[in-house]
Amino acid sequence: MTESTSHSSSGEQQGLAHIVPVPVLLAVFAALMVLTGATLAATWVDLGGWNLWIALGIATIKAALVALYFMHLRYDHPFNALIFVVALAFLALFLSLTLLDTLQYQPEIDQWSEDRG
């Protein structure tokens, strides 16, 4: 290996890591614990069809916090954040369409359950 090659490889590795301060990580951890408590509390309140949407919303916020801070997406290139947001939007679209289809056939599912039981 030549000297110029060793300098270029060591120069490429500079700036790859970002150190997140411990208070930030603890704040994110505390937020995740509060949101986990909110998820649990949402199961105690019967809001009908909204329970699922509330649970999905809380889960999305928790996933975003993990991706932003523990996976360092917040400190990465903005294009990667755009890809993450687009992926979340497509996930929401696909889940919404699936849930709409499920709600369409819910009366038949209920009738089938009553006939069996």
N, C-alpha and C positions, 0 to 999 in steps of 0.2 A: 504494500500500500504506500503510495507516495504521500509526501507531507501535505500537498494541496488537497488531496482526497480526504485526509483525516480532518483538515480544517473545515472543509465544506460540510462533512457529515456532522461535526460537532456544532457548526453554526446553524444547521437546519433544526436542531432540537431545541434551540433557545426559544422561549416564549410559548411552548406547547402546553404547559401546565398553568393553571390558575388556582391560586390558593384562596379559598373562601374563608373569611374570618369565622371563628368559632361562634361568636354571638349571632351571626346570620344563620348558621346551621342550626343552632339551638332554637332560634325564632321560627325557622321553617319546621323543625321537629314539633315545636309547641303548636303551631298552626295545624299540622297534620293530626296531632292528638285531639285538638278541639274539633276538627272536621270529622274524625272518627267518632267522637262523642255525639256530634250532630247526626251522623248516620244512624247511630244506635237510637238516639232520641226520636228520629223520624219514624222508626218502627213502632213507637208507642202511640203515635197519633194517626188515626185513620183519616186520610185525606182522599180516599177513593183512588182514582186513577193517577192522582198527582204524586202519590208515594213513590212510584217507580221513577218519575221524572226528577223528583227531588234527589233520590238516591243516585241517579245517573249524573246529575249536576254536581253533587258533592264529590263523586268519584272522579269526574273530569277535573275539578279544581285540584284534588289531591294528586292526580297524575301530572297535571301541569306543574305543580310545585316540585314534585320529585324530578321531573325532566329539567326544569329551569335551574334548580339549585344543586341537587345531588348529582345530576348528570352534566352540570355546567353549561347548559344550553343558553342561559342568560348571558354568559360571557363569551359565547362563540359568535361566529359570523351571523349577521341578520338573515341571510338566506336560509340557514338551517332552522331558524325560528319560523320562517315563512313555511317551510316544508312541514314542520310540526303542526302549525295551525291548519294548514290545508289537510293534513292527515286527520286531525281531529274533526274538521268539518265533514270530510267524507265518512268518517266513522259515525258521526251524528246522523248524517243522511241515511246511511244503510240501516242503522238501528231504528230510526224513525219509520222507514218503509216497512221493516220487519214487524214493528209493533203495530203499525196500522193494519197490516195483513192479519196479524193475530187478533186484533180487536174485531175485525170484520167477521171472523169465524167463531168468535167466542160463544154466541148463542148455540151453535151446533155442538160445540165442545161441552157446554153445560148440559145440553139435552142428552148427549151420549153418556156423560157421567151419571146423570139421574137414572137412565135406563139400566146401567150396570149395577147401580147400588140399591 
